[in-house]
Amino acid sequence: MTSDPSHRPDALRAAILALLGKLAPGKSISPSDAARALAGSDEKQWSRLMKPLRAVSVEMAKAGEIEILRKGKPTDPDNFRGVYRLALPQKSTPPAP
């Protein structure tokens, strides 16, 4: 039996980046948005992606590709619990001369 291709880390990463790429700067997604994009609206199907999505999100945050947000603020990817959202990193503006 072959494993579901939507569980592959590269598919999860691509889904996260595709959804974030459609948003205005400063906006975020729920990880379940990415799960639904891959598995459809059946909760039994997309809920199985939540654990692998979290692992991929942590890797992406450590690499600086995304930010993991708790209560609207970036959080430590190694130490967060509960509800979280995903966003593209905010580009810091260089200080005025």
C-alpha positions as CSV (number, residue, x, y, z in Angstrom):
1,M,0.0,0.0,0.0
2,T,1.5,3.4,-1.0
3,S,1.4,6.3,1.3
4,D,-0.8,9.3,0.5
5,P,1.2,11.8,-1.5
6,S,-0.5,14.7,0.3
7,H,1.4,13.6,3.5
8,R,4.8,14.2,1.8
9,P,6.7,17.1,3.4
10,D,7.2,18.7,0.0
11,A,3.4,18.6,-0.7
12,L,2.7,20.1,2.7
13,R,5.3,22.8,2.2
14,A,4.0,23.7,-1.2
15,A,0.4,24.0,0.0
16,I,1.5,26.3,2.9
17,L,3.5,28.6,0.5
18,A,0.8,28.6,-2.2
19,L,-1.8,29.8,0.3
20,L,0.5,32.3,1.9
21,G,1.5,33.6,-1.5
22,K,-2.1,34.6,-2.2
23,L,-2.5,36.8,0.9
24,A,-1.8,40.4,1.5
25,P,1.3,41.2,3.6
26,G,0.7,40.7,7.3
27,K,-2.1,38.2,6.8
28,S,-2.0,34.6,8.0
29,I,-3.6,31.2,7.5
30,S,-4.7,28.4,9.8
31,P,-2.8,25.2,9.3
32,S,-6.2,23.6,8.7
33,D,-6.5,25.8,5.6
34,A,-3.4,24.0,4.1
35,A,-4.8,20.6,5.2
36,R,-8.1,21.3,3.5
37,A,-6.3,22.5,0.3
38,L,-4.6,19.1,0.1
39,A,-7.3,16.7,1.4
40,G,-10.6,18.4,0.7
41,S,-13.4,19.4,3.1
42,D,-13.9,15.9,4.7
43,E,-12.6,16.5,8.3
44,K,-11.5,12.8,8.6
45,Q,-9.2,13.3,5.6
46,W,-7.7,16.7,6.4
47,S,-7.4,16.2,10.1
48,R,-4.9,13.4,9.5
49,L,-2.6,16.1,8.0
50,M,-2.5,18.3,11.0
51,K,0.4,16.6,12.8
52,P,2.6,16.3,9.7
53,L,1.7,20.0,8.9
54,R,2.9,21.1,12.3
55,A,6.2,19.3,11.8
56,V,6.7,20.9,8.4
57,S,5.7,24.3,9.7
58,V,8.3,24.1,12.5
59,E,11.0,23.2,9.9
60,M,9.9,26.0,7.7
61,A,9.9,28.5,10.6
62,K,13.4,27.4,11.7
63,A,14.6,28.0,8.1
64,G,13.1,31.5,8.1
65,E,10.5,30.7,5.3
66,I,7.5,31.3,7.5
67,E,6.6,32.5,10.9
68,I,4.5,30.6,13.4
69,L,2.1,33.0,15.2
70,R,0.4,32.7,18.6
71,K,-2.1,35.4,19.4
72,G,-0.8,37.4,16.4
73,K,2.8,37.4,17.4
74,P,5.8,35.3,16.2
75,T,6.6,32.5,18.6
76,D,9.5,30.1,19.1
77,P,9.0,27.2,16.7
78,D,10.6,24.8,19.3
79,N,8.3,25.8,22.1
80,F,4.7,26.6,21.3
81,R,1.4,25.0,22.2
82,G,-2.2,25.4,21.3
83,V,-3.8,27.2,18.4
84,Y,-1.4,28.8,15.9
85,R,-1.3,30.4,12.6
86,L,1.2,30.7,9.8
87,A,2.5,33.8,8.0
88,L,5.2,34.9,5.7
89,P,8.0,36.6,7.6
90,Q,7.5,40.4,7.9
91,K,10.3,42.2,6.1
92,S,12.0,44.5,8.5
93,T,12.4,48.0,7.2
94,P,15.9,49.4,7.5
95,P,16.2,52.4,9.9
96,A,16.0,55.8,8.3
97,P,19.4,57.5,7.8
